[in-house]
Amino acid sequence: MKGFDSKFIDELKRKSDIVEVARKYLDLKQNGTNYWARCPFHHEKTASFCVSSIKQLYHCFGCHKSGDVISLVMELDSVDFADAVKILAERAHLKLPEIKIDDEKIKKEKKEKERLLSLMKDCALFYVANLRSDKGYQHVDYVLKRKFSSLTVAKFGMGASLNFNDLPKYLEEKGYTKEEMVLSGAVGEKNGRLYDFLGGRLIIPVIDQFNNVIAFDGRRIDNVKEQKYVNTKETPIFNKSKTLFNLNNVKKAKNEKGIDGIIIVEGHLDVVSLVQAGFDNVVASMGTALTKDQARIIKRYTNRVYVCFDGDSAGQKATLKSLDILAGEGLEVKVVRLTDGLDPDEMINKYGADKYRETIVDSLPLIDYKLFVLKNTYDVKNADGRRKYLSGALKVIKESASAVEQEDLLKTLRDETGITIDALKRELYSIDDKQPEREITIKRINGEVDEKITVAERYVLYAYLNNKPFALETKIDNLGFSTPLFNEIKKYIMQKIELNEQMRFNDIYEIEDGDEMEIEKMLAFDKYDEKEDGFDKAKYFSDCVKTIKQKALDDEINRLSVLFSKETDVEKRQLIAKEMGEYITKKNKLH
């Protein structure tokens, strides 16, 4: 059992009912002795994920993933076996036994992790000592300017990096190797020289749910606006997309007195200000857009979340993207609206904690906030603006599963636009719940040239994302794609190949400005791959790659042809003609 005594694991499973554990992550619906939900491992609109209370197992009839309560926590929290056991043991109030490891590879990985955690703890102590020393006066001035108390500084373990040189020397004296320093992310390397990656900054440690220091956030203390905040790079112990800042304090608050939801803000110092003002239930992402993994972590602690991003337009855009991610994980989502374009830290300092508490009370449910954003996007006094607002608002209202809520929202829409309630209802009911799927021809790529290219590109990306062996044998680097979404997916694939990590189709739903309809079309190949007899997937993939390459060559030939027709200089025309001939030769070889 990967180092744990089998008797302990058996007891842990007996005290960890899989239905109750799964309920913290998923919206389960009971049907007899089984419970059903939409699968968290792949995108689907109907529930195919089954949790058996009798067998204490889960199984998805769509993607075929299955396992017990430990593997469920491993998958949903993106943790290894040992951490999943820790999470369940804490929940079941069981004391963890000493781990006995026989496997040499596991021993090595465990030792490496322990060394990195030890190094990061020593870094944190080093930074704290700097802040308390006479040399840390500039950092202390900055802390006082931000009105952070000594208790707050201690609670968050704030420290100071005084320069770029002292940290590597300190760690070397502590016995850490150059490789360990660089691997931790706390130390950088350039031209063979080691340096403090967050040199000169105010340091705030990032602490995980097990109270381990896993990373640092560095804040400039001068007036330069470029790169105000810098996080430690990702390491074996720190994954930005699976980490929430201040989760350790939220966990403590939940255990001591309980929490009524979690507030999500953008900046780490926003968290610090709110905690100092009496709000213990605050977290922040790690400088990236909110991810599904982070949403699942939040759901372990609460079913309600208050999204409180900055009041500017960029913050509003981030809010809209986060809303759907959070709601998709079954959380009750409310949006806190900040006035005057302020961020939470500024609002606390300007208006105080009571005023901020009022904004929490007045927060809008998800659907109301979407309508609020639409209303502020279009001028409803203008005929064109009013029509666009109506069209968007009705689509949002259609998302509600409650007829009562729909009726209430339609009345508000009537009052805002002057359109009768009957007319609004007719428009609402005319909106299709399901968009018609376009037919995808797989065996033959026909139709217009653009459609031929799109289908070819779609299948090539689908094959990579599903780790098809024939795809992984082909380099994707030199393939060009016709849409921004496809090129973003290509970047994701190249990154995973470089890191030697397995690709997950579900990850592409998190691509910014991703077209869900286009992704659904890509998924449609799944059914064809399974059902179509005699379909040579490898050959079809090869044909698709040729189609993409041919399109790129055609584009170059057409470009040169235009240049040739416009050029009047004889020598230049000859050079263009020669280059065009080379592309034509390459194209002929493809056939």
N, C-alpha and C positions, 0 to 999 in steps of 0.2 A: 504493500500500500504506500509506495514511495516514501518510506522512512517512518511511517506511522504504524503502530501496533494494530493488527487486524481487529482485536477486540474493541479498541477505542473507536475505530472507524465504524464498526457495527453499532456501537452505542450511539455514536453521533448521528447515524442515519435513522435510528429508532426515534431519537428526540428531534429530528428535523423533518417534519411532515412536508413532503414535496409540494402539496397543494398550497399550504400556508406560505412556504418560501416563494413559490411561483407567483402567488397573489401579490407580493410586494413589487413584482416587475410587470405583471400582465393583468389585463382585464379579463378574468376568467368567468365563463358562463357554465353552470352545471347542467349536465344531461345524464341522469342516472348516477352511476358511480364515477363517471369521468367528467373532466372539466376541459372546456375548449376555449381557445383564443387565437387571434391572428399570430402567425409565426413571427418571432422576433429575429429570426435568422435569414429570412428572405421576404421580399415585398409581396404581399397578397391582400386581396380585398375581402376574402371569405375565410373564416376560421378553419384551419386544418391542423392546428397544433393541439395535441391531446395530452392531458396530464391525468394519469391513473392513480386514484387514491388507494386502490387495492394493491396494485403492483409496485407503487411508489416509483414509477418511471414516467418519462415523457417521450413522445414520438410525434414528429411532423410528417403527415401524409403527403406533403408537398415536396419538401427538400430532403426528407428521410433522415433528418438528424434525430438522435435519440440518446437517452442516458438516464442516470440517476440524479439525485439531488445535488451531489457534489459537482458532477459535470455540468449541470444546469447553472450553478453559480459561477463556475469557471468560464462558461460561454458568455453569460449575461454581464458579468463584471469584468470580463477580459483579464482574469487573473490565473496564476498557475494553481496546481493542485494544493500546494501547501497553504497558499493564501485563501483559497476557497474553504479549506478546512478551518482556518483561523476565523473566517467570517461566520461560518456555521457554528463553530464551538462557542464563539462569543454570544451568538443568538440563543444557543441552548444552555448557556451558563455552565459550560464544561471547561475544565482546566486542560490546557494543551500538555500532552506528555512530551518527554524529550524525544527528538527525532533521531532514529538510527538509519543511516544511509550506507548501503552496500555498493550501489552503482557508482563507478568512478566518475562518469560524466556529470551525474547529478551532484556528487560531492564537489566537483570542480566549480560548477555553476553556483552552488550554494556558497562556497568559499569566496568566489568573486563578488557575489552580491553583498555578503557580509563585509568584505573589505571596502567596497564602495560606500556602503551605509556608514561605516566607521569613519571613512575619509570625510564624508559630507558633514557628519556630526562635528568632527574636528575643525572643519572650515567654519561652521556656524559659531563655535566657541571662539575661534580666532577673530571673526568679525565682531562679535559682541565685545570682546576685550578691546578691540580698536576703538569702538564707540565710547567706551568708558575711559579711555586713556586721554591724556592731555592733547595728543595729536589729533583726536577726533572732533575738535571744536567746531569745524565747519559743518560737519554732519549733524552735530548736536544743534547748531543754530538752525539748520534746515528743519529738524524735528520740532523744535520750539516754534518755528514759523508756521508749521502745519498744525500746531496746537495739540500735538500728541503728548499725553501724560507719560510719566515714568512707568506707570502700571501697564499702559498700552504697549509701550516699547518692550517691556519684559514679556508680556503675554504673547507677542508675535515674534519674540526673539530677534528683534532688529539689531543690525550691526553696521559696520562701516568698512569699506575697502579704501585704504589710504593711498594706494598706488598700484602699479602693475607688477611689482617685483617681490613684495614681501611674502605673499601667499605661497608661491612655489617653494621658496626657501624654507618656510615653516613646515610645509608638508614633507619636504625631503628630510628635515630633521626628525620628523615623527616616524620616518621609516617607510614612507610610501614611494613606490617606483614612479618613474616618468610616465610609463604606460598607464598606471592606475590613475594618476593625476589627470591625464588627458581624457581617459575613458569616462571619468566622473563628470566631465563637462565644466567643472569649476575652474579648470586651468586650460588655457589654449596654447597652441604651439605655432610659431611662425619662424621659418628659416632656422629651425633647430633651437630657438629660444623659447622658454616657457614663460607664460605671463598670466596674471589674474584675468580671467575672462570678463569679469565685471569690475575691472579696476577703476577706482575713484568714486564709486557709486554708494548710495545708501542701500544696504542689503536687507532683504526680507526673505527668510527661508520658506520654502514650500514644504509642508509637512503632510504626510499621507495619513490615512485612517488608522494606521498602526503606530503613529507618532514617530515615524522615521523621517529625517530630513532627506529629501530626494532631489531637491533642486533649489535654485535661488532666483529671486527677482531683483534686478538692480535698477535704481532710479537715479537719474542725474540730479545733482544738487545745484548746478549752475543754471543760468537762464537760457541755455541753448535748447532749442525745441527739437532738433533732430535726435532720433533714437532716445527719447526720454526714458523709456522702459526697455530693458533687455532681459530675457529669460535665459537660464542655462539651456544649452542645446539638449536634444533628446539623448538619452543614455539607456543602458540596460535596466536602470531602476526608475527612469522617468520618461513617461509617454504623455505628451501634452494633451492629446485628444482624450485621454483616459484619466485626467487629473483635474481636480477642482481645488482652488486655493481656499484655505480656511476650513476644509472639511473636518479636520481634527477637532477644531473648536465647536463646530456644529454638532458633531457626534457627542462631545462632552455635554453640551447644552441639552441635547435630546435625552441623554441618559439621566441627567440630574433633575430636569424640570419639565421636559417635553417641549416641543416646538409646534407652532401653528403655521406650517409651511416654511419654505426656504425662499429667500430673496436672492436673485442672481443679478450681479452688477458687472460692469466691464473691467474696471481697474482694481488692482490690489490695494491701493491707498483709499479707494472708495470703501472697500471692505473694512479697512482699519478704522476709518472715520465712523462708519455705521456701528461697528462693534463698540467703539468707545462711547457712542451716543446711546448705547443700551440695546442695540439690535444684535442678538447673538446668532441669529439664523441666516447669515449672509455668506455667499460664496462668489467666486469669480472664475471664469475660464482662464486659460493660459495664453491669452493674446490671439486665440484662434476662434473661428466661428463655433458656436455650441454644437457638440456632436451627440449622436445617439448614445454612445457609451457614457457620456457625462449625464445625459437625461436618465439613463438606467440607474446610475449611481444615486442621483437625487431621489429616485423613486424608492430606494431602500430606506430613506429617512422620512419621507412624507409623500402625500398624494397631491399636495397643493404647492404651486410655485408662483412667485411674484417676479416677473421680469422687469428689471429697472435699469435699462441702458440709458446712455446719455440722451439729453433732450434734443440734440442736433439731428439733422437729416440722416447722417451716417448711422447714428445710433438707432434711428427709427427703422432703417433698412435691416440692420442686424436683428432688431426685435422681431420683425415680421418673419425672417428666416427661422429664428429660434422658436417662435410660437408653434409652428407646425411640427418641428422636431419633438418638442416637449409633449404636445397634444398626441402625437403619434405613439408615444410611449404610455398613453393612458393617464397623464397627469392633468389635474385641474389647473388651467393656466389663467393667470390674471396679469394685467399690464399696468405698471405704475407710470403715470404721466408726469414728467418733470417740467416745470415752467421755465421760460426765459432761456431755453437751451442749456440749462445748468446740468452738471453731473451730480451724483449723490453727495460727494464730498463738499462741493460748493454749496449745495442746498442746505446741508447740515450747518455749515459755518455761517450762512447768510440768514437762514430762517429758524434754525434750531430743530431739535429732535421731535417736538410735538407737531410741528408743521409737516415734517416728513412722515410722521405716523398717520396724519390725516390723508396724505397721498396714498398710503397703503390701504387705508379704509375705503378710499374712493377709487381704487383700482378697477379697471374694466375687465370683464370676461373676454376671452379670446375673440369671439364673434363680434362683440361690440367694438373692440379695438380695431378690428379689420375695417368695420364700417366707418369708424372715426377717421382712420387714415384715408379711406376713399373720399370721404366728404371734404377733407382738407386738401385733396389732390385736385378735385374738379370744382369749378364755379357753378353751383346749382342755379344761380340766377341767370346764367347763360344757357340758351336752349341746347347747344351742342354739349356743354359741360354737364347739364342735367341728364341728358340721355346716357352719356358715358358713366356717370355716377350710378344711374338706375341699373344699367346693365351689370356693372360690377357688384353693386349691392345685392341684387337678386341672386347672383351666383353665390355670394357669401351666405345669404340667408338660406339658400338651398342646402348648405352644408349641415344645418341644424337638423338633428333627428327628432326634435320636439315640435309637434304641431302647435302647441301653446306658445312656445318661444317664437316660432315663425310668424304666428298671428300678431304677437306683440311688436315684433320688428317691422312687420309690414305697416302697422298703424303709424309707427314713427316715420317710416319712409313716405307714407301718404302725407303726413303733416309737413314734411320737409319739401316735398316736390309738388303737392297739389294734385297728384294722380289718384284716381279713385281706388279704393281697396279692391274692388272687383277686377279692375284692369291689372293691378299688381299681382293678384292671385293667378289670373290667366297667364301672365308672363312667367310667373314662378313655376307653375305646373307644366309649362311648355318646355322648360329646361330639362334635357335628358340627364338622368342620373349617371348613365354610362355613355361615354363617348364611343361612337362606332369605331371598331378596329379596322384599319386599312388592311386589305389583303396583301400578304407578303409572299412573293414567288421566290422559292428557294432553289429549286432544281434548275430553273431557267431564269436568268436575270434579263428581263426584257423591258419594254416600255421606252420612254424617253431616256436620253443620255444621263440627265441628272438623277433620275430614279434608279437607273442601273448602277451608278456610282454609289448612291446612298445605300442601297441594299448591300452592295459588296462591302462597303466600309462597315456597315452595321454587323455583318456576319463575322468579319475579321476581328472586330473588337469583342464581340460575343464569345468567340472561340478563345481569345486570350483570357478574358475575365472568368471563364469557366475552366481554365487551366487544361485546355485540350493539348495533348502531347504534340500533335502535328503543328499547332500554333507556336508553342514554346520553342520549337526547333527553328523557327523563322525569326529573323531580326525585324523588329517593328520600327527601329530607329529611323530608317530612311523612308518610311511610308508617310505621305502627307494626307491629311483628311480635310474634308470640305466645310466642316462646321466647327464653331468654337467648342461646343460640347464634346464632339468627337476628339478634338485635339487635347482637351482637358483629361479625357479618359485615357488617351495615349500617354500623357505625362504620368498619370497614376500607374499605368501598367509598367512603364519604364522604371519608375521608382521602386515598385515591388520587385521587379526582376533584379535591379541593382542591389537591393537589400536581401535578395534571396528569400523573399517572403511570399506566402501564398496569397493570391488575389481573391477578393470576396466581391461578388456581383453587387451585393447590397450597399457597398461603400459608395458606388457612383451616385446614389440618391442624395448624397451629402455634397456633391459638387455644386458650387455656387451657380445660380441661374440655370440649373439643370432642367431639361425639358422632360417631364415625367412621361408624357405621351411617347416621346422618342425612345425612352428607356423601356417602356412597355412593349414597343415593337421589337426591340432587341430580345426581350424575354420570350417573345413568341416563337423564336427558333427552338426553344426548349421542347415544346410539344412536337414540332416537326422532326427534331432529331430522334425523339423516342418512338414516333409512330410510323415514319416513312420507311417502307421496306426498300432495300437496295440503294439507299442514299449514301454515296461515298463522301463522307464529310471531309476527309483529308483532301480529296481531289477538288471538291467544291471550294474549300478554303484556298487552295493553290490558285484556282481560277479567279477568285475574288482578289487575291493579292495582285495577280496579273492585270486585272481590270483597273485597280488603283494606280499601278505603275504606268499603265498605258495612258490613263487620264493625265497624269503628271507630264508624260512625254508629249502628249497632244497639246497641252497648254503651252509648253516651251516652244514647240514647233509653230503654233499659231502666233505666239509673241514675236518670234524671230521673223515670221512671214510678214507681219505688220511693219517691223523695222526695215526689212528688205525692200518693201514697196515704197517706203518713205525716203530711203537713203539714196542720195545722188552720186556720192563718191564711189568710183569703180572699185577701188581696193577694199573699202569698207564693205561694199556689197559682196565681194568675194569671200571675205572673212565670215560674214553672216551666213552666206550660203554653205560654207564649209561646216560651220557649227550646226546649221540646220540638218545637214546631211548626216552628221554624227548622231543626232537625236533620232532621225528616221531609221538609221541602222540599228540602234538600240531597240526601237519599237518593233522592227521586223524580227529581231532575235526573240522577243517575247512570244511570238507566234510559233 
